[in-house]
Amino acid sequence: MWAAPTPAELQKGIAAVAKARAAGARTERERDYIAAIDTFYRGAPAVDHKSRVLAYSGAMAGLHQKYPSDQQAALFYALSLIAVGTIVRDPSFEREKKAGAIINQVLAVEPDRSFAYVWAWESAEPGEITRVTWTVEASDGGSRIRLVHDGWDEAGLDASARDDHEGYWTGYLDDLRDVLSEA
């Protein structure tokens, strides 16, 4: 979301949304998630990337409001806020601060825990899937966030892919630290 997808990536996303809709979600929550991601792809490529990211963030805000105890909705909404903040370059960092507050609420629900998820980018080849694990630990009156992104060898990716992501995550964590220190 931080960078506009290529036309091929857009087509893959549009196809994935259509496939999800055709599969038939069993719950209202599942239908709501599909509708939310659909807002990102709807109208592409005629609708510009910034407008689609704003629409997706709005949809995730609705999901977060509708399902306030859903940690996934909270985290996806927080990430969408960070993406919008990155795109609009608001010097006040209001969206990023709001994202930090949401993340703090999610972490407060399960203190001293970790969460992990599969990481794949839209241009990834089949099998190029890695893992990201976040761990939060108490540390001298605060918290220490540890991020581990692994699975590079299993995914058949070379060191340059790992190094590129390490640089991205380092910058992201620095930005996150700055935003959270102001909260």
C-alpha positions in Angstrom: 0.0 0.0 0.0 2.9 2.3 0.6 3.8 2.1 -3.1 1.4 1.9 -6.0 1.0 -1.7 -7.4 2.0 -2.4 -10.9 -0.8 -3.1 -13.5 -0.1 -6.8 -13.1 -0.3 -6.6 -9.3 -3.5 -4.7 -9.6 -5.0 -7.5 -11.8 -3.9 -10.2 -9.3 -5.6 -8.2 -6.5 -8.8 -7.7 -8.5 -8.8 -11.4 -9.3 -8.2 -12.4 -5.7 -11.2 -10.2 -4.5 -13.4 -11.8 -7.2 -12.3 -15.2 -6.1 -13.0 -14.4 -2.5 -16.5 -13.1 -3.4 -17.2 -16.2 -5.5 -16.1 -18.5 -2.7 -18.9 -17.1 -0.6 -18.0 -15.9 2.9 -19.7 -17.8 5.6 -19.9 -14.9 8.1 -20.7 -11.2 8.0 -17.2 -10.5 9.3 -15.6 -12.4 6.4 -17.9 -10.5 4.0 -16.9 -7.2 5.6 -13.2 -8.0 5.2 -13.7 -8.8 1.5 -15.6 -5.6 1.0 -12.8 -3.6 2.7 -10.1 -5.0 0.5 -12.4 -4.5 -2.5 -12.3 -0.7 -1.8 -8.6 -0.8 -2.5 -9.0 -2.4 -5.9 -12.3 -0.9 -7.0 -12.0 1.4 -10.0 -8.3 0.5 -10.6 -6.5 1.6 -12.6 -8.7 4.6 -13.4 -8.9 5.6 -9.7 -5.5 6.8 -8.5 -3.5 5.0 -5.8 -3.9 7.7 -3.1 -7.7 7.7 -3.5 -7.8 3.9 -3.2 -5.6 3.9 -0.1 -7.8 6.5 1.5 -10.9 4.5 0.7 -9.3 1.3 2.1 -8.3 3.1 5.3 -11.9 4.4 5.6 -13.2 0.8 5.1 -10.8 -0.5 7.8 -11.9 2.3 10.1 -15.4 0.9 9.7 -14.3 -2.6 10.4 -12.4 -1.5 13.5 -15.5 0.3 14.7 -17.8 -2.6 14.0 -15.6 -5.2 15.5 -13.8 -3.4 18.3 -12.4 -6.6 19.9 -11.0 -7.9 16.6 -7.3 -7.4 16.8 -6.7 -8.1 13.1 -9.1 -5.3 12.2 -7.3 -3.0 14.6 -3.9 -3.9 13.2 -5.0 -3.6 9.6 -6.6 -0.3 10.3 -3.4 1.0 12.1 -1.3 -0.1 9.1 -3.7 1.6 6.7 -3.3 4.8 8.8 0.5 4.6 8.5 0.2 4.1 4.7 -2.1 7.1 4.4 0.3 9.2 6.5 3.2 8.1 4.3 1.3 9.0 1.1 0.0 12.4 2.2 3.1 13.4 4.1 1.3 15.2 6.9 4.1 16.8 9.0 1.9 16.5 12.2 2.0 12.7 11.9 -1.6 12.6 13.2 -2.5 9.4 11.4 0.7 7.7 12.6 0.0 8.8 16.2 -3.5 7.4 15.9 -2.0 4.1 14.6 0.3 4.0 17.6 -2.6 4.5 20.0 -4.5 1.7 18.3 -1.5 -0.6 18.3 -1.0 0.1 22.0 -4.7 -0.8 22.7 -4.2 -4.1 20.8 -1.0 -4.9 22.7 -2.7 -4.0 26.0 -5.3 -6.8 25.3 -2.5 -9.4 25.3 0.5 -7.9 27.2 3.8 -9.7 27.1 2.8 -11.7 24.0 3.9 -12.0 20.5 2.1 -12.3 17.2 3.3 -13.6 13.8 2.0 -13.5 10.3 2.9 -14.6 6.8 4.7 -11.9 4.8 4.4 -12.0 1.0 4.5 -9.0 -1.4 2.2 -8.8 -4.4 5.1 -9.4 -6.9 6.3 -12.5 -5.0 6.5 -15.7 -6.8 4.6 -18.7 -5.4 6.5 -20.0 -2.4 8.2 -16.7 -1.7 6.6 -16.4 1.7 8.4 -15.4 4.8 7.4 -14.9 8.5 7.3 -11.7 10.6 7.1 -12.1 14.3 6.6 -9.2 16.7 7.4 -9.7 20.4 6.7 -7.2 23.1 8.6 -7.4 26.4 8.5 -5.2 29.5 11.6 -3.0 29.7 12.5 -0.4 32.4 9.1 1.3 32.7 8.2 0.8 29.1 8.2 -1.9 26.4 10.7 -3.3 24.0 9.4 -4.3 20.6 11.4 -7.0 18.8 10.7 -7.8 15.2 12.1 -10.9 13.5 11.6 -11.4 9.8 12.7 -14.9 8.8 12.1 -17.7 6.5 14.3 -16.3 3.7 16.1 -19.6 3.0 12.9 -21.6 3.0 11.4 -19.2 0.5 14.4 -19.5 -1.8 15.2 -15.8 -1.6 18.8 -14.4 -1.7 20.5 -12.2 0.8 19.7 -9.0 -1.2 15.9 -9.5 -0.6 16.6 -10.0 3.1 18.9 -7.0 3.3 16.3 -4.8 1.4 13.7 -5.8 4.0 16.0 -5.3 6.9 16.6 -1.7 5.7 12.8 -1.2 5.4 12.0 -2.6 8.8 14.8 -0.6 10.5 13.4 2.6 9.0 9.9 1.6 10.0 10.8 0.7 13.6 12.7 4.0 13.9 9.6 5.9 12.7 7.4 3.8 15.0 9.6 4.6 18.0 9.5 8.3 17.2 5.7 8.3 16.9 5.2 6.2 20.1 7.6 8.4 22.1 5.3 11.4 21.3 2.1 9.6 22.3 
